[in-house]
Amino acid sequence: MQTTNRRHWIKQASLAIAGIGFAAESFGHAPKMMPPGPNIRLSANENPYGPSPFARKAMTDMVTLSNRYPFSDLTGQVRERIGKEHQLDKEHVLLGAGSSEILGLVAQLAASRQGNAVSANPTFGIWWTAAQRGGLNITKVPLTAGKGHDLPAMLAAINSDTRLVYVCNPNNPTGTITETMALKEFITTVSQQTMVLLDEAYIEYCDEPSLASMVASNKNIIVAKTFSKIYGMAGARIGYALAHPETIRQLGQFQPWENAGASRVSLAGALASLDDTAFVSDSKKWNAGAREYTRKELEKLNIRTIPSHANFLYLSVNDYPQDYHARLAANHILGGRMVEEEGRWARITIGTGEEMKAYIRALQ
Ligand SMILES: Cc1ncc(COP(=O)(O)O)c(C=O)c1O
């Protein structure tokens, strides 16, 4: 970001926008935001610093035009801008009210062809129910011992009835990353046979590149992206699919009104967010600092963690002598549930430095 932009950002950020101020923390100068309600929310992988100041301003400014549908001006502009972000065209982009809508659309498209879907387990299985209701059997392939995707086992699980293969990278809830070359090769191989859905909800938090460009010439690859994570707009509900125009057309047929799920306000926020690269890199940096602090402190408490490439940690409370979830509840911390009973694995979202200090204090 240029110096003038950066100065503007700092000025914007320091404006007294409802409930927002700055605090110098040991994790860098991260903005301090008030959470909605009395609890510390470490359960939904939200960005505790967002939306970016530019996005907040753009959304506030757009509110008064909420009497107007966005399709004649804004929708196309946002699709074009998103396309540009990934060296693709507007025709490669389908907007949704969050990327969970996109995952649902892909599940419906795959289910319309009947058969099975292959997915790692545990992963972000929000689309499983829609897929099963539509008639797809889900073949769940266990993660490796290191809690990453077992690509050879997933390949072996694919058969002539497989209509969809889902890969979440980095994986939710484990935070593991699949190495780029191996993933590229896997997607190339699988897409010769069936549809691949790559979920990159957390890719901006890690150092690996997005594989979005793979959709340009391959009709069998869909990449799902969201503004809910590093862009800090989970409450605004906007996400998108990137795919070949022909695949975008097919997915759009499962929407009651193509590209119309995102509001004018969230579209304005998305546009501004994409230009605020400083907010994205700061969020990444603040998250990494708080995550490393949390990892080290958990280690001291005999709580094993999996190396994470996202804004959450996967941890085993097997050797923790107290009731982990009871400790969180007693300290008004929303920390999710047990994901895997065996090994007693749970996930914790990385909040602000202060929030993570409170979390560690609750466990001590
Ligand atoms: C891996 C993954 N994909 C997609 C989503 C959906 O996010 P949204 O619908 O808010 O875009 C989430 C939300 O937690 C997620 O973890």
The ligand as an ORCA input file, in Angstrom:
! r2SCAN-3c Opt
* xyz 0 1
  C     -13.675    -23.670      5.522
  C     -14.840    -22.761      5.506
  N     -15.448    -22.542      4.351
  C     -16.508    -21.728      4.264
  C     -16.999    -21.098      5.382
  C     -18.229    -20.279      5.213
  O     -18.081    -18.990      5.538
  P     -19.120    -17.895      5.051
  O     -20.411    -18.547      4.702
  O     -19.241    -16.992      6.213
  O     -18.471    -17.275      3.860
  C     -16.388    -21.294      6.630
  C     -16.910    -20.651      7.850
  O     -16.507    -20.881      8.951
  C     -15.280    -22.161      6.688
  O     -14.658    -22.413      7.828
*
